[in-house]
Amino acid sequence: MRGGVALYLSYCRMRRLDWRTPGFLDLAGLQRWLVEMPVPPRVGQVRPGSVRYRSRGTANVIMTVVGEFLRFGAAHGWVPTTTTALLSQPKLLRFTPPGFDSGESGQQHRVEAAAFRFKVTESGYEDLSDEQIRDLIAAAPSARDRFLIALLACTGLFSGVRALS
């Protein structure tokens, strides 16, 4: 997606950044800029008062493209490895996928996860807010139900709950 690379280079030029050596805050700023900056209207689709923004999912795709572009630059010696080290962070796998070798004694494995990624849920699903979870706990008739609701919330199982419409 060359559009993602072009957006990155434009962002760097606008902020007077060297595209080869962005810092962590520069990349975080790019991620935020992608969703907060209005998208220019397409030719012939200019409607008065209509402003479009990129979705978080689109920003994730662009950040992936930027990361791969920087890794490509590092492979060719244009980008320092300190820059590519910012693109991922270690994460422990709690649950291994089927067929994944869990090693000796079922130990947890460390993988590299994208550092700049918005949490995105499928359309029709939404995350419950802290207030909504507190209301559910307060409305629960028994200590067991309050515990189960709190357990679901703490383990992340309440994220992506189907919205009632």
CORWOSUL-V327193 format. One record per residue. N is the residue number from 0. RES is the residue in three letters. OMEGA is omega in degrees with one decimal (999 if undefined). Layout:
n: {N:N}
res: {RES:RES}
omega: {OMEGA:OMEGA}
//
This chain:
n: {0:1:2:3:4:5:6:7:8:9:10:11:12:13:14:15:16:17:18:19:20:21:22:23:24:25:26:27:28:29:30:31:32:33:34:35:36:37:38:39:40:41:42:43:44:45:46:47:48:49:50:51:52:53:54:55:56:57:58:59:60:61:62:63:64:65:66:67:68:69:70:71:72:73:74:75:76:77:78:79:80:81:82:83:84:85:86:87:88:89:90:91:92:93:94:95:96:97:98:99:100:101:102:103:104:105:106:107:108:109:110:111:112:113:114:115:116:117:118:119:120:121:122:123:124:125:126:127:128:129:130:131:132:133:134:135:136:137:138:139:140:141:142:143:144:145:146:147:148:149:150:151:152:153:154:155:156:157:158:159:160:161:162:163:164}
res: {MET:ARG:GLY:GLY:VAL:ALA:LEU:TYR:LEU:SER:TYR:CYS:ARG:MET:ARG:ARG:LEU:ASP:TRP:ARG:THR:PRO:GLY:PHE:LEU:ASP:LEU:ALA:GLY:LEU:GLN:ARG:TRP:LEU:VAL:GLU:MET:PRO:VAL:PRO:PRO:ARG:VAL:GLY:GLN:VAL:ARG:PRO:GLY:SER:VAL:ARG:TYR:ARG:SER:ARG:GLY:THR:ALA:ASN:VAL:ILE:MET:THR:VAL:VAL:GLY:GLU:PHE:LEU:ARG:PHE:GLY:ALA:ALA:HIS:GLY:TRP:VAL:PRO:THR:THR:THR:THR:ALA:LEU:LEU:SER:GLN:PRO:LYS:LEU:LEU:ARG:PHE:THR:PRO:PRO:GLY:PHE:ASP:SER:GLY:GLU:SER:GLY:GLN:GLN:HIS:ARG:VAL:GLU:ALA:ALA:ALA:PHE:ARG:PHE:LYS:VAL:THR:GLU:SER:GLY:TYR:GLU:ASP:LEU:SER:ASP:GLU:GLN:ILE:ARG:ASP:LEU:ILE:ALA:ALA:ALA:PRO:SER:ALA:ARG:ASP:ARG:PHE:LEU:ILE:ALA:LEU:LEU:ALA:CYS:THR:GLY:LEU:PHE:SER:GLY:VAL:ARG:ALA:LEU:SER}
omega: {-177.4:177.0:178.2:177.7:179.2:177.1:179.5:-179.4:176.6:178.0:179.9:179.9:-178.8:-178.8:-177.8:178.9:171.4:-174.4:-178.4:-173.4:176.6:175.3:179.4:-179.5:176.3:179.2:176.0:176.6:176.1:179.8:179.6:179.6:-178.1:-178.5:-177.3:-178.1:178.2:177.9:178.6:-179.5:176.9:-179.6:178.5:-178.6:-179.1:175.1:-179.2:175.8:-179.7:179.2:178.9:176.3:175.7:175.5:177.6:177.2:177.4:177.4:177.6:178.9:-179.2:178.8:175.9:178.3:179.7:178.7:179.4:176.0:179.5:176.5:175.7:177.7:178.7:179.5:179.7:176.2:-179.3:-174.8:179.1:-179.7:176.8:177.2:-179.1:177.3:179.3:-170.4:-179.6:179.2:-179.1:179.3:177.6:175.6:176.6:-179.2:-179.2:178.2:178.9:179.1:-179.4:179.5:-177.9:175.2:-179.0:175.3:177.6:-177.1:178.6:179.2:177.4:176.5:176.3:179.3:-179.8:-179.1:-176.5:-176.1:173.9:173.1:-175.8:174.9:178.9:177.9:-175.5:177.7:176.1:176.1:175.5:177.9:177.2:179.5:178.9:178.5:176.8:178.6:177.8:179.5:-179.7:-177.7:-177.7:-174.7:-176.4:178.2:178.3:-179.7:177.6:177.8:-178.3:177.9:178.4:178.4:177.8:-179.2:-177.8:-178.4:178.5:-178.2:175.3:178.2:-180.0:178.3:-179.7:-179.9:176.7:179.5:999}
//
